[in-house]
Amino acid sequence: MAALNIGKVLKYFILIFLAVIFLMPIYVILVTSLKPLDEVSLESMWALPTSIDFSSYVRAFTELAPNLLNSIYLVVPATLLSALLGAMNGYVLSKWKFRGADTIFTFILFGMFIPYQSILIPMIQFLRTIDLYNTIPGLILVHVVYGLPITTLMFRNFYANIPDQMIEAAKIDGANFLGIFRHIIIPLSITGFVVVAIWQFTNIWNEFLFAVTITTSDNQPIMVALQNLSGSQIVQWNVQMAGALLAALPTLLVYIFLGKYFVRGLLAGSVKG
């Protein structure tokens, strides 16, 4: 019994230690964002502010507000479209078997392993050709296409757990492809949609490479604009840290309020297989 208690105490000690290590950068970001600029230095990095100053948040929000809207205009449709198309792909590849379905699925998955950097030049040339370069719709198109492999994989594995007899019964009752998808598949895959939506929302919101190469100036998402807060000569670290917290807040709120559904979806089989 004593050995068991010692092991339990040691386990909690290790977990607390790792949590402290993980939270240390967040602590530095938070206290730095609340300091006036004259108190920001490497020597006082760990010190609490002598007085709480929210001016850095005001300035960061003022400068990032247009780009925050750009990120919202980007993330919402890109997440919804990639989730919907991934669900339809997963539905077809798992329940409407046809010759070559496994080969098509393999080629779709191959898209997950193509490095972003290898396709930047042809991608930009293509977007210029269709007049979507430096536009939010162009960036949405890129994220939808690049998100299809992972969303297809998630939904295909999720739908594999749905009994085929249910689909066959709907066919006998006269339901067509879209009717089955709308009235049977979608209601049964709410947890799958939650998992995919959280995954895509987080990845698209935090993505930097596509955003910085495809968009410029007024069309840049918040993660690119955050880099521009650094200034050209003097880096105002308090404003930088405040901007970083503001930029991270949406994804943080998503995981706070929807995290339990994310875990439920994972356990339900969304990413098994």
BAFI-3210 file (N, C-alpha, C; in Angstrom, 3 decimals, decimal comma, padded with zeros to 6 digits):
// residues 273
n [1|2|3|4|5|6|7|8|9|10|11|12|13|14|15|16|17|18|19|20|21|22|23|24|25|26|27|28|29|30|31|32|33|34|35|36|37|38|39|40|41|42|43|44|45|46|47|48|49|50|51|52|53|54|55|56|57|58|59|60|61|62|63|64|65|66|67|68|69|70|71|72|73|74|75|76|77|78|79|80|81|82|83|84|85|86|87|88|89|90|91|92|93|94|95|96|97|98|99|100|101|102|103|104|105|106|107|108|109|110|111|112|113|114|115|116|117|118|119|120|121|122|123|124|125|126|127|128|129|130|131|132|133|134|135|136|137|138|139|140|141|142|143|144|145|146|147|148|149|150|151|152|153|154|155|156|157|158|159|160|161|162|163|164|165|166|167|168|169|170|171|172|173|174|175|176|177|178|179|180|181|182|183|184|185|186|187|188|189|190|191|192|193|194|195|196|197|198|199|200|201|202|203|204|205|206|207|208|209|210|211|212|213|214|215|216|217|218|219|220|221|222|223|224|225|226|227|228|229|230|231|232|233|234|235|236|237|238|239|240|241|242|243|244|245|246|247|248|249|250|251|252|253|254|255|256|257|258|259|260|261|262|263|264|265|266|267|268|269|270|271|272|273]
n.u [000,825|001,940|003,910|002,287|001,052|003,293|004,026|001,784|001,928|004,359|003,663|001,739|003,403|005,201|003,417|002,455|004,843|005,497|003,268|003,742|006,104|005,072|003,289|004,853|005,831|003,358|002,782|004,844|004,162|001,673|002,216|004,020|002,457|000,879|002,450|003,844|005,829|008,365|008,975|009,534|011,864|014,661|015,778|013,720|011,835|010,426|009,218|006,385|004,088|004,450|002,290|-000,867|-001,330|-003,372|-003,040|-001,513|-003,093|-005,206|-003,977|-002,999|-005,395|-006,629|-004,942|-005,042|-007,678|-008,954|-007,671|-008,390|-011,086|-010,704|-009,630|-011,827|-013,653|-012,292|-011,909|-014,447|-016,116|-014,222|-013,810|-016,414|-016,954|-014,839|-015,386|-017,974|-017,561|-015,616|-017,149|-019,009|-017,249|-016,206|-018,549|-019,256|-016,990|-017,041|-019,592|-020,756|-019,602|-017,473|-015,837|-012,427|-012,532|-010,960|-008,469|-008,776|-009,215|-006,695|-005,100|-006,225|-005,474|-002,775|-002,388|-002,092|000,546|002,047|004,399|003,860|005,562|006,445|004,515|003,960|004,703|003,464|000,840|000,364|000,623|-001,562|-003,691|-003,394|-004,089|-006,825|-007,720|-007,816|-005,760|-004,314|-006,711|-009,418|-011,316|-009,625|-007,752|-009,458|-010,195|-007,737|-007,316|-009,542|-009,133|-006,661|-007,445|-009,130|-008,024|-007,493|-009,982|-011,607|-010,486|-011,070|-013,924|-014,517|-013,542|-015,166|-017,753|-017,531|-018,297|-021,025|-023,845|-024,216|-026,672|-028,510|-028,241|-028,957|-031,636|-032,711|-032,366|-034,113|-036,488|-036,660|-035,023|-032,657|-029,197|-028,445|-030,587|-030,261|-027,830|-028,488|-030,658|-029,989|-027,160|-025,897|-027,309|-026,346|-023,692|-022,861|-021,015|-018,712|-018,591|-018,108|-015,528|-014,021|-014,545|-013,405|-010,755|-010,114|-010,728|-008,816|-006,372|-006,554|-006,896|-004,463|-002,608|000,176|001,963|000,621|-001,043|000,719|001,950|-000,024|-001,764|-001,721|-001,160|-004,191|-005,718|-004,677|-004,685|-005,018|-002,772|-000,638|-000,655|000,015|002,743|003,567|003,290|005,613|007,159|009,620|012,015|012,075|011,043|008,056|007,458|005,421|003,098|003,309|003,001|000,440|-001,017|-000,491|-001,875|-004,491|-004,800|-004,659|-006,879|-009,496|-009,164|-008,515|-010,891|-012,579|-011,605|-012,023|-014,827|-015,759|-014,154|-014,737|-016,565|-014,950|-013,202|-015,065|-015,868|-013,481|-013,215|-015,451|-014,738|-013,888|-011,322|-010,229|-008,680]
n.v [-001,213|001,229|001,509|001,808|004,261|005,916|005,681|006,844|009,470|010,212|010,086|012,171|014,279|014,353|014,960|017,482|018,907|018,782|020,177|022,715|023,395|023,472|025,614|027,796|029,485|030,647|032,070|034,001|035,365|036,420|038,096|039,862|041,110|042,696|044,673|048,032|049,472|050,346|048,659|046,244|043,796|041,528|040,952|041,405|039,585|037,535|038,823|040,179|042,674|046,069|047,705|047,138|047,305|047,888|048,989|047,917|045,833|047,279|048,657|046,494|045,176|047,169|047,372|044,798|044,194|044,442|042,319|040,231|039,964|039,158|036,605|035,350|035,458|033,723|031,261|030,236|029,593|027,910|025,839|024,756|023,970|022,149|020,211|019,351|018,424|016,495|014,775|013,841|012,586|010,602|009,200|008,193|006,602|004,710|003,563|003,372|001,401|001,007|000,061|000,557|002,231|002,002|002,568|005,242|006,373|005,924|007,613|010,060|010,160|010,360|013,018|014,120|013,917|015,525|018,015|021,384|023,372|022,437|022,848|025,487|027,412|026,493|026,537|029,243|030,329|029,108|030,223|032,871|032,641|032,058|034,329|034,567|035,062|036,682|036,994|036,405|034,341|032,786|031,833|030,359|028,341|026,989|025,966|024,335|022,390|021,317|020,370|018,265|015,532|014,728|015,179|013,493|011,005|010,933|010,948|008,715|006,569|006,958|006,507|003,874|002,457|002,515|000,509|-001,413|-002,416|-000,510|001,408|-000,109|-000,646|001,913|002,351|000,438|001,563|003,584|005,796|008,102|008,815|011,405|011,722|009,673|010,480|012,964|012,474|010,280|009,738|012,230|013,019|010,940|011,473|013,654|013,953|013,310|015,456|017,493|016,863|017,038|019,703|021,156|020,364|021,310|024,047|024,881|024,280|025,847|028,423|028,848|028,575|029,659|029,737|029,449|031,674|033,874|033,764|033,781|035,903|039,474|042,603|044,134|041,821|039,906|037,249|037,020|035,807|036,375|039,161|039,477|039,086|041,460|043,278|043,593|045,739|047,984|048,955|049,192|046,681|046,255|044,468|044,036|044,723|042,866|040,460|040,787|040,853|038,248|036,736|037,600|036,665|033,944|033,463|032,724|029,969|028,875|029,264|027,639|025,071|025,064|025,162|023,197|021,051|018,642|017,428|016,968|015,017|012,990|012,465|011,471|009,130|007,853|006,860|008,442|008,946|006,483|003,451]
n.w [000,000|000,796|-001,122|-003,323|-002,784|-002,829|-005,518|-006,710|-005,734|-006,867|-009,569|-009,790|-009,076|-011,229|-013,307|-012,505|-012,556|-015,306|-016,299|-015,234|-016,589|-019,177|-018,959|-018,443|-020,667|-021,354|-019,052|-019,145|-021,501|-020,750|-018,461|-019,604|-021,529|-019,950|-018,980|-019,019|-021,704|-020,796|-018,726|-019,777|-020,275|-020,625|-018,154|-016,337|-017,056|-015,783|-013,734|-012,009|-013,250|-012,148|-012,246|-013,653|-017,069|-019,730|-022,192|-024,218|-025,175|-026,224|-028,320|-029,832|-030,534|-032,028|-034,252|-035,256|-035,757|-038,420|-039,737|-038,128|-038,789|-041,427|-040,967|-039,819|-041,955|-043,585|-042,132|-041,327|-043,727|-045,026|-043,199|-042,977|-045,646|-046,227|-044,306|-045,073|-047,741|-047,212|-045,673|-047,569|-049,354|-047,658|-047,135|-049,686|-050,258|-048,272|-048,091|-050,607|-052,462|-055,249|-058,323|-058,071|-055,892|-053,560|-054,618|-055,423|-052,911|-051,780|-053,374|-052,642|-049,946|-050,318|-050,782|-048,255|-047,648|-049,228|-049,292|-048,267|-049,270|-051,722|-053,619|-053,843|-055,860|-058,396|-057,392|-056,772|-059,329|-060,569|-059,076|-059,828|-062,496|-062,415|-061,276|-058,471|-056,787|-053,963|-052,592|-050,318|-051,029|-052,693|-050,846|-049,248|-051,065|-051,349|-048,740|-048,458|-050,434|-049,603|-047,173|-047,677|-047,830|-045,065|-043,851|-045,356|-044,661|-041,882|-041,855|-043,443|-041,898|-039,711|-040,746|-041,379|-039,196|-039,205|-039,654|-042,629|-043,268|-042,593|-044,569|-046,788|-046,166|-046,373|-049,113|-050,145|-049,334|-051,121|-050,984|-052,274|-053,233|-052,150|-050,408|-048,503|-047,438|-046,333|-044,525|-042,992|-042,729|-042,001|-039,541|-037,904|-037,676|-036,153|-034,049|-035,454|-037,252|-035,420|-034,462|-036,858|-037,568|-035,419|-035,705|-038,333|-038,067|-036,159|-037,481|-039,834|-038,815|-037,477|-039,479|-041,443|-043,677|-046,272|-046,025|-045,912|-048,379|-050,323|-049,846|-049,511|-047,853|-047,220|-047,226|-045,564|-043,160|-039,523|-038,353|-040,009|-039,926|-037,286|-037,195|-038,333|-036,309|-034,974|-035,740|-037,257|-036,197|-033,281|-031,172|-029,739|-027,212|-025,379|-026,772|-028,825|-027,397|-026,349|-028,721|-029,599|-027,682|-028,180|-030,789|-030,366|-028,859|-030,053|-030,914|-028,465|-027,014|-028,494|-027,879|-025,130|-024,825|-026,566|-026,283|-024,865|-026,548|-028,693|-027,714|-027,221|-029,843|-030,927|-029,435|-030,332|-032,733|-034,826|-035,816|-035,986|-037,231]
ca.u [000,000|002,832|004,542|001,263|000,889|004,492|003,918|000,746|002,470|005,376|002,970|001,188|004,517|005,699|002,407|002,462|006,098|005,362|002,287|004,409|007,005|004,243|002,617|005,827|005,762|002,089|002,943|005,678|003,362|000,623|002,742|004,638|001,392|000,267|003,455|004,191|007,022|009,603|009,228|009,779|013,278|015,009|016,059|012,466|010,890|009,603|008,638|005,027|004,072|004,199|000,907|-001,479|-001,517|-004,075|-002,878|-000,966|-004,223|-005,971|-003,242|-002,959|-006,709|-006,878|-004,184|-005,345|-009,118|-009,306|-007,148|-009,228|-012,256|-010,256|-009,503|-013,184|-014,179|-011,571|-012,018|-015,812|-016,489|-013,259|-014,085|-017,694|-016,850|-013,967|-016,087|-019,073|-017,013|-014,983|-018,218|-019,543|-016,228|-016,183|-019,803|-019,165|-015,921|-017,285|-020,908|-021,140|-018,406|-017,428|-014,523|-011,396|-012,761|-009,791|-007,371|-009,063|-008,978|-005,243|-004,596|-006,653|-004,620|-001,428|-002,327|-001,690|002,000|002,704|004,836|003,312|006,545|006,690|003,455|003,649|004,828|002,334|-000,422|000,219|000,370|-002,943|-004,588|-003,326|-004,808|-008,271|-007,977|-008,098|-004,574|-004,481|-008,111|-009,869|-011,820|-008,503|-007,196|-010,458|-010,058|-006,524|-007,500|-010,541|-008,489|-005,638|-008,081|-009,938|-007,498|-007,675|-011,406|-012,098|-010,031|-011,828|-015,314|-014,580|-013,397|-016,342|-018,904|-017,333|-018,972|-022,473|-024,221|-024,620|-028,093|-029,285|-028,204|-029,738|-033,055|-033,104|-032,461|-035,349|-037,594|-036,673|-034,152|-031,542|-027,877|-028,481|-031,570|-029,632|-026,792|-029,106|-031,586|-029,456|-025,733|-025,573|-027,720|-025,546|-022,272|-022,669|-019,734|-017,667|-018,504|-017,478|-014,092|-013,440|-014,644|-012,386|-009,444|-009,908|-010,727|-007,529|-005,296|-006,681|-006,677|-003,054|-001,740|000,918|002,673|-000,288|-001,556|001,731|002,350|-001,166|-002,415|-000,886|-001,783|-005,489|-006,370|-003,937|-005,291|-004,458|-001,469|000,359|-000,628|000,683|004,167|003,810|003,253|006,948|007,758|010,829|013,209|011,917|010,013|007,271|007,121|004,132|002,070|003,423|002,425|-001,007|-001,538|-000,428|-002,984|-005,739|-004,862|-004,862|-008,107|-010,579|-008,921|-008,585|-012,306|-013,147|-011,254|-012,624|-016,264|-016,075|-013,137|-015,307|-017,161|-013,819|-012,752|-016,129|-015,805|-012,331|-013,515|-016,515|-014,166|-013,703|-009,981|-009,707|-008,436]
ca.v [000,000|002,389|001,638|002,325|005,691|006,611|005,740|007,814|010,807|010,477|010,349|013,512|015,229|014,473|015,651|018,895|019,482|018,968|021,238|023,993|023,649|023,818|026,894|028,889|030,491|031,368|033,037|035,112|036,130|037,152|039,191|040,853|041,873|043,606|045,655|049,115|049,149|050,611|047,577|045,011|043,507|040,143|040,814|041,409|038,781|036,720|039,656|040,670|044,128|046,933|048,166|046,484|048,241|047,243|049,767|047,046|045,116|048,225|048,898|045,255|044,924|048,190|047,064|043,457|044,011|044,098|040,991|039,279|039,733|038,341|035,223|034,814|035,235|032,583|030,012|029,701|028,833|026,851|024,718|024,138|023,315|020,980|019,185|018,819|017,637|015,320|013,853|013,207|011,644|009,457|008,465|007,455|005,611|003,683|002,925|003,191|000,796|000,878|-000,374|001,585|003,111|001,957|003,272|006,676|006,746|005,961|008,832|011,187|010,186|010,778|014,468|014,503|013,818|016,454|019,204|022,655|024,163|021,890|023,204|026,915|028,141|026,188|026,943|030,692|030,550|028,704|031,223|034,063|032,340|032,124|035,635|034,423|035,379|037,812|037,117|035,452|033,124|031,957|031,152|029,356|027,224|026,244|025,225|023,281|021,316|020,680|019,729|017,109|014,209|014,379|015,106|012,258|009,896|010,928|010,567|007,340|005,668|007,122|005,886|002,427|001,866|002,529|-000,758|-001,346|-002,756|000,726|002,016|-000,971|-000,438|003,206|002,173|-000,304|002,502|004,542|006,958|008,195|009,092|012,588|011,518|008,878|011,300|014,048|012,058|009,192|009,845|013,457|012,959|009,974|011,844|014,961|013,941|013,367|016,835|018,314|016,577|017,591|021,162|021,660|020,111|022,222|025,411|025,148|024,275|026,976|029,670|028,986|028,392|030,880|029,708|029,795|033,031|034,889|033,709|033,980|037,195|040,608|043,829|044,157|040,508|038,958|036,787|037,607|035,257|037,126|040,519|039,432|039,278|042,860|044,099|043,717|047,035|047,948|049,310|048,807|045,669|046,472|043,105|043,979|044,718|041,578|039,417|041,010|040,409|036,785|036,219|037,871|035,781|032,567|033,357|031,950|028,528|028,507|029,185|026,465|023,876|025,129|024,889|022,033|020,023|017,361|016,814|016,516|013,737|012,012|012,103|010,607|007,825|007,227|006,194|009,372|008,840|005,126|002,758]
ca.w [000,000|000,855|-002,446|-004,230|-002,511|-003,317|-006,969|-007,071|-005,461|-007,889|-010,833|-009,749|-009,066|-012,600|-014,100|-012,111|-013,057|-016,752|-016,516|-014,959|-017,720|-020,324|-018,742|-018,256|-021,741|-021,273|-017,965|-019,628|-022,460|-020,039|-017,637|-020,490|-022,186|-018,974|-018,549|-019,945|-022,474|-020,055|-017,773|-020,524|-020,509|-020,318|-016,727|-015,577|-017,830|-014,896|-012,679|-012,210|-013,519|-010,984|-012,421|-014,813|-018,174|-020,835|-023,418|-025,266|-025,746|-027,036|-029,568|-030,612|-031,105|-033,055|-035,462|-035,758|-035,966|-039,816|-040,061|-037,391|-039,633|-042,552|-040,509|-039,643|-043,303|-044,143|-041,386|-041,263|-044,942|-045,337|-042,301|-043,335|-046,953|-046,149|-043,533|-045,872|-048,849|-046,627|-045,273|-048,779|-049,830|-046,753|-047,338|-050,951|-050,238|-047,259|-048,212|-052,009|-053,035|-056,702|-058,771|-057,960|-054,748|-052,671|-055,297|-055,310|-051,520|-051,586|-054,000|-051,814|-048,761|-050,729|-050,675|-046,911|-047,504|-050,147|-048,543|-048,736|-050,015|-053,060|-054,565|-053,712|-057,124|-059,293|-056,782|-056,953|-060,755|-060,832|-058,492|-060,692|-063,738|-062,173|-060,638|-057,038|-055,993|-053,048|-052,217|-049,304|-051,687|-053,134|-049,678|-048,865|-052,004|-051,025|-047,492|-048,681|-051,199|-048,782|-046,035|-048,079|-047,457|-043,659|-043,539|-045,967|-043,821|-040,633|-042,068|-043,954|-040,761|-038,861|-041,389|-041,439|-038,036|-039,423|-040,305|-044,033|-043,372|-042,496|-045,898|-047,680|-045,859|-046,942|-050,567|-050,422|-049,139|-052,220|-050,759|-053,217|-052,669|-051,294|-049,368|-047,440|-046,807|-045,565|-043,476|-042,168|-042,446|-041,264|-038,125|-037,161|-037,669|-035,535|-033,339|-036,470|-037,730|-034,372|-034,485|-038,087|-037,525|-034,490|-036,325|-039,452|-037,558|-035,527|-038,475|-040,756|-038,068|-037,113|-040,649|-041,782|-044,958|-047,357|-045,824|-046,203|-049,784|-051,220|-049,598|-049,143|-047,335|-046,556|-047,224|-044,742|-041,902|-038,305|-038,028|-040,779|-039,382|-035,985|-037,451|-038,662|-035,098|-034,387|-036,067|-038,081|-035,436|-031,881|-030,983|-028,525|-026,843|-024,694|-027,812|-029,494|-026,549|-026,307|-030,008|-029,646|-026,876|-028,898|-031,951|-029,908|-028,069|-030,671|-030,836|-027,051|-026,642|-029,152|-027,128|-023,800|-024,868|-027,396|-026,097|-024,446|-027,730|-029,504|-027,145|-027,480|-031,259|-031,123|-028,853|-031,110|-033,895|-035,938|-036,397|-035,859|-038,478]
c.u [000,859|003,500|003,567|001,077|002,088|004,453|002,893|001,235|003,507|004,737|002,415|002,288|005,050|004,707|002,378|003,709|006,009|004,355|002,906|005,342|006,214|003,650|003,583|005,813|004,475|002,146|003,744|004,901|002,342|001,176|003,399|003,576|000,750|001,223|003,527|005,532|008,309|009,916|009,582|011,264|013,530|015,224|014,777|011,394|009,928|008,870|007,218|005,054|003,793|002,801|000,369|-001,825|-002,149|-003,910|-002,327|-002,077|-005,053|-005,285|-003,231|-004,304|-007,017|-006,181|-004,579|-006,811|-009,476|-008,849|-007,883|-010,487|-011,886|-010,151|-010,870|-013,807|-013,525|-011,954|-013,416|-016,188|-015,528|-013,499|-015,361|-017,590|-015,982|-014,623|-017,197|-018,562|-016,311|-016,008|-018,794|-018,538|-016,199|-017,406|-019,731|-018,159|-016,150|-018,584|-021,367|-019,922|-018,539|-016,013|-013,529|-011,559|-011,549|-008,594|-007,556|-008,796|-007,483|-004,646|-005,003|-005,765|-003,205|-001,265|-001,920|-000,177|002,751|003,113|004,261|004,291|006,707|005,655|003,150|003,664|003,699|000,983|-000,673|-000,055|-001,062|-003,925|-004,560|-004,142|-006,311|-008,667|-008,404|-006,870|-004,808|-005,959|-008,433|-010,485|-010,718|-007,885|-008,159|-010,330|-008,854|-006,726|-008,534|-009,893|-007,472|-006,236|-008,855|-009,329|-007,770|-009,153|-012,045|-011,719|-010,857|-013,245|-015,430|-014,472|-014,593|-017,540|-018,753|-018,030|-020,492|-022,872|-024,687|-026,112|-028,972|-029,351|-029,056|-031,232|-033,557|-033,236|-033,761|-036,565|-037,632|-035,816|-032,994|-030,254|-027,922|-029,489|-031,012|-028,605|-027,416|-029,866|-031,033|-028,011|-025,413|-026,063|-026,885|-024,090|-022,019|-021,334|-018,561|-017,488|-017,831|-015,965|-013,425|-013,451|-013,590|-011,002|-009,154|-009,853|-009,365|-006,411|-005,356|-006,410|-005,193|-002,100|-001,106|001,450|001,775|-000,751|-000,541|002,144|001,205|-001,782|-001,387|-001,769|-003,126|-006,168|-005,686|-004,726|-004,496|-003,065|-000,348|000,482|000,068|002,176|004,492|003,754|004,639|007,595|009,058|012,104|013,126|010,766|009,312|006,708|005,787|002,973|002,096|002,754|000,910|-001,654|-001,538|-001,573|-004,323|-005,902|-005,145|-006,203|-009,212|-010,374|-008,966|-010,032|-012,970|-012,846|-011,846|-014,073|-016,615|-015,103|-013,707|-015,965|-016,084|-013,339|-013,794|-016,091|-014,631|-012,601|-014,596|-016,010|-013,868|-012,344|-009,393|-009,426|-007,055]
c.v [001,262|002,620|002,202|003,819|006,491|006,744|006,761|009,237|011,178|010,797|011,762|014,573|015,450|015,238|017,143|019,585|019,758|020,067|022,612|024,365|024,110|025,218|028,063|029,908|031,302|032,422|034,249|035,983|037,001|038,321|040,264|041,713|042,891|044,670|046,818|048,823|049,344|049,541|046,267|044,864|042,045|039,934|040,714|040,556|038,017|037,547|040,076|042,155|044,921|047,524|047,546|047,521|047,493|047,985|048,916|046,244|046,018|048,450|047,654|044,979|045,920|047,836|045,722|043,253|043,700|042,697|039,890|038,949|038,896|036,870|034,582|034,515|034,027|031,279|029,416|028,965|027,708|025,625|023,991|023,374|022,064|019,853|018,537|017,944|016,382|014,285|013,125|012,216|010,392|008,579|007,604|006,316|004,501|002,912|002,697|002,644|000,677|000,486|000,779|002,504|003,152|002,675|004,774|007,163|006,840|007,227|010,074|011,304|010,638|012,292|014,953|014,598|014,697|017,699|020,482|023,374|023,704|022,344|024,712|027,632|027,778|026,603|028,434|031,013|030,187|029,736|032,523|033,847|032,482|033,384|035,509|034,665|036,662|038,069|036,086|034,202|032,206|031,178|030,087|028,120|026,361|025,393|024,114|022,100|020,578|019,986|018,480|015,758|013,835|014,299|013,858|011,040|009,799|010,417|009,138|006,348|005,764|006,385|004,369|001,723|001,861|001,262|-000,558|-001,648|-001,514|001,429|001,211|-000,780|000,873|003,115|001,456|000,611|003,596|005,767|006,943|008,560|010,267|012,430|010,724|009,715|012,351|013,536|010,972|009,466|011,069|013,415|011,999|010,398|013,223|015,017|013,969|014,764|017,736|018,113|017,228|019,118|021,755|021,507|021,129|023,674|025,770|025,235|025,496|028,287|029,902|028,901|029,714|030,874|030,095|031,245|034,088|034,892|034,033|035,359|038,249|041,725|043,578|042,797|039,488|038,537|037,295|037,057|035,930|038,542|040,568|039,634|040,742|043,781|044,364|045,058|046,874|048,234|048,826|047,821|045,940|045,120|043,009|043,949|043,387|040,466|039,562|040,556|038,898|036,162|036,441|036,932|034,340|032,373|032,547|030,445|028,045|028,349|027,965|025,208|023,885|024,671|023,616|020,884|018,671|016,640|016,282|015,156|012,652|011,543|011,198|009,197|007,090|006,591|007,112|009,230|007,467|004,541|002,986]
c.w [000,000|-000,486|-003,454|-004,043|-003,009|-004,837|-007,426|-006,855|-006,514|-009,229|-010,868|-009,742|-010,474|-013,470|-013,788|-012,643|-014,557|-017,078|-016,279|-016,103|-018,936|-020,186|-018,577|-019,394|-021,705|-020,172|-018,427|-020,602|-021,732|-019,244|-018,495|-021,150|-021,257|-018,468|-019,518|-020,589|-021,678|-019,015|-018,464|-020,794|-020,171|-018,829|-015,906|-016,238|-016,924|-013,844|-013,036|-012,504|-012,252|-011,035|-013,705|-015,868|-019,356|-022,156|-024,554|-025,943|-026,651|-028,370|-030,452|-031,274|-032,218|-034,357|-036,081|-036,114|-037,432|-040,208|-039,302|-038,185|-040,857|-042,167|-040,320|-040,998|-043,959|-043,455|-041,462|-042,545|-045,273|-044,468|-042,706|-044,649|-046,888|-045,357|-044,363|-047,017|-048,341|-046,200|-046,481|-049,355|-048,966|-046,900|-048,594|-050,846|-049,216|-047,487|-049,656|-052,763|-054,553|-057,088|-058,734|-056,770|-053,828|-053,293|-055,214|-053,891|-051,218|-052,183|-053,201|-050,584|-049,102|-050,633|-049,300|-046,774|-048,490|-049,366|-049,142|-049,663|-051,457|-054,076|-054,538|-055,060|-058,096|-058,709|-056,980|-058,416|-061,116|-060,285|-059,289|-061,968|-063,555|-061,392|-059,176|-056,173|-055,199|-052,748|-051,137|-049,957|-052,194|-051,993|-049,154|-049,751|-051,659|-049,772|-047,641|-049,392|-050,335|-047,562|-046,380|-047,696|-046,001|-043,296|-044,153|-045,134|-042,543|-040,843|-042,602|-042,807|-039,813|-039,450|-041,502|-040,280|-038,179|-040,163|-041,749|-044,202|-043,314|-043,851|-046,872|-047,441|-046,445|-048,455|-050,935|-050,287|-050,201|-052,033|-051,753|-052,473|-051,691|-050,159|-048,199|-046,688|-045,885|-044,353|-042,561|-041,746|-041,594|-039,822|-037,281|-036,994|-037,082|-034,796|-034,318|-037,019|-036,699|-034,378|-035,692|-038,054|-036,599|-035,097|-037,431|-038,986|-036,977|-036,555|-039,391|-040,043|-037,804|-038,301|-041,069|-043,214|-046,128|-047,245|-046,241|-047,671|-050,740|-051,062|-049,224|-048,599|-046,667|-046,464|-046,327|-043,505|-040,696|-037,994|-038,805|-040,241|-038,037|-036,137|-037,715|-037,452|-034,535|-034,670|-036,829|-037,295|-033,989|-031,770|-029,660|-028,080|-026,114|-025,697|-028,570|-028,691|-026,441|-027,610|-030,131|-028,849|-027,570|-030,091|-031,540|-029,213|-028,756|-030,591|-029,394|-026,603|-027,267|-028,343|-025,720|-023,844|-025,640|-027,201|-025,727|-025,626|-028,672|-029,020|-027,389|-028,933|-031,557|-030,613|-029,628|-032,393|-035,053|-036,588|-036,175|-037,233|-039,001]
res [m|a|a|l|n|i|g|k|v|l|k|y|f|i|l|i|f|l|a|v|i|f|l|m|p|i|y|v|i|l|v|t|s|l|k|p|l|d|e|v|s|l|e|s|m|w|a|l|p|t|s|i|d|f|s|s|y|v|r|a|f|t|e|l|a|p|n|l|l|n|s|i|y|l|v|v|p|a|t|l|l|s|a|l|l|g|a|m|n|g|y|v|l|s|k|w|k|f|r|g|a|d|t|i|f|t|f|i|l|f|g|m|f|i|p|y|q|s|i|l|i|p|m|i|q|f|l|r|t|i|d|l|y|n|t|i|p|g|l|i|l|v|h|v|v|y|g|l|p|i|t|t|l|m|f|r|n|f|y|a|n|i|p|d|q|m|i|e|a|a|k|i|d|g|a|n|f|l|g|i|f|r|h|i|i|i|p|l|s|i|t|g|f|v|v|v|a|i|w|q|f|t|n|i|w|n|e|f|l|f|a|v|t|i|t|t|s|d|n|q|p|i|m|v|a|l|q|n|l|s|g|s|q|i|v|q|w|n|v|q|m|a|g|a|l|l|a|a|l|p|t|l|l|v|y|i|f|l|g|k|y|f|v|r|g|l|l|a|g|s|v|k|g]
***
